[in-house]
Amino acid sequence: MIDTHAHIYSEEFDEDRDEVILRAKEKGIDYQLEVMGGRTGTNADSIQNVAEGVKMGLLSIPLRNMHTAVELVDLHDIECTARLMAEYILQRGCRNA
């Protein structure tokens, strides 16, 4: 899940957001966009507000019943999230070299 909270929906993040989506499509990685209307409940909330602000995006894994004995997650979602993160890092590393 590509979490569009953390202000990644702003114009200044268009290239990064589009790059993540393009990478998913090119590599056949399933994804979905999640728009958060408030806090994410993750460290991303604090990190984006440090000093003058830190460019922040968040990949999250859909799940049910978080922090309970019956928490459920689909292994395919975990694998897709890991693949998407790896592909994005590999591409950014090549571009910034």
C-alpha positions as CSV (number, residue, x, y, z in Angstrom):
1,M,0.0,0.0,0.0
2,I,1.4,3.4,-0.9
3,D,0.2,5.7,1.9
4,T,-0.4,9.1,0.4
5,H,-0.4,10.7,3.9
6,A,2.8,12.4,5.0
7,H,2.0,15.1,2.3
8,I,3.2,12.8,-0.6
9,Y,0.0,14.0,-2.4
10,S,1.5,17.6,-2.7
11,E,2.9,18.8,-6.0
12,E,6.5,18.7,-4.8
13,F,6.2,14.9,-4.4
14,D,4.6,14.2,-7.8
15,E,7.8,12.8,-9.3
16,D,8.5,10.5,-6.3
17,R,4.9,9.2,-6.1
18,D,4.7,8.7,-9.8
19,E,8.0,6.9,-9.8
20,V,6.9,4.4,-7.1
21,I,3.7,3.7,-9.1
22,L,5.6,3.4,-12.4
23,R,8.0,1.0,-10.7
24,A,5.1,-1.2,-9.4
25,K,3.5,-1.3,-12.9
26,E,6.7,-2.1,-14.7
27,K,7.6,-4.9,-12.4
28,G,4.1,-6.3,-12.1
29,I,3.9,-5.5,-8.4
30,D,0.3,-5.3,-7.0
31,Y,-0.3,-2.0,-5.1
32,Q,-3.0,0.3,-4.0
33,L,-3.1,3.9,-2.9
34,E,-4.3,4.8,0.6
35,V,-5.2,8.3,1.4
36,M,-5.0,9.2,5.1
37,G,-7.0,12.1,6.4
38,G,-5.1,12.4,9.7
39,R,-2.2,10.9,11.5
40,T,-0.8,7.5,10.3
41,G,0.1,6.3,13.8
42,T,3.7,5.7,12.6
43,N,7.0,7.5,13.0
44,A,6.3,9.2,9.6
45,D,4.1,11.7,11.5
46,S,7.0,13.0,13.5
47,I,9.7,12.7,10.9
48,Q,7.9,14.9,8.4
49,N,7.7,17.7,10.9
50,V,11.3,17.8,12.0
51,A,12.9,21.2,11.7
52,E,11.7,22.6,8.4
53,G,10.1,19.3,7.3
54,V,11.6,16.2,5.9
55,K,10.4,14.7,2.6
56,M,8.5,11.6,3.7
57,G,6.7,8.8,2.0
58,L,5.2,5.7,3.6
59,L,4.7,2.2,2.4
60,S,2.4,0.2,4.6
61,I,1.1,-3.3,4.6
62,P,-2.7,-3.8,4.8
63,L,-3.7,-5.8,7.9
64,R,-6.6,-6.4,10.3
65,N,-6.6,-6.4,14.1
66,M,-3.3,-4.8,14.6
67,H,-1.5,-5.5,17.9
68,T,-3.8,-8.3,18.8
69,A,-3.4,-12.1,19.0
70,V,-5.5,-12.4,15.9
71,E,-3.7,-9.9,13.7
72,L,-4.1,-10.9,10.0
73,V,-1.9,-10.0,7.1
74,D,-1.6,-11.5,3.6
75,L,1.9,-12.8,2.8
76,H,1.5,-11.6,-0.8
77,D,1.0,-8.0,0.5
78,I,4.2,-8.3,2.5
79,E,6.1,-9.7,-0.5
80,C,4.8,-6.9,-2.8
81,T,5.7,-4.2,-0.4
82,A,9.2,-5.5,0.0
83,R,9.6,-5.8,-3.8
84,L,8.3,-2.3,-4.4
85,M,10.6,-0.9,-1.8
86,A,13.6,-2.7,-3.2
87,E,12.8,-1.7,-6.8
88,Y,12.4,2.0,-5.8
89,I,15.7,2.0,-3.9
90,L,17.6,0.3,-6.7
91,Q,16.2,2.8,-9.2
92,R,16.9,5.8,-7.0
93,G,20.5,4.6,-6.3
94,C,21.2,4.3,-10.1
95,R,19.8,7.7,-10.8
96,N,21.7,9.4,-8.0
97,A,25.1,7.7,-8.7
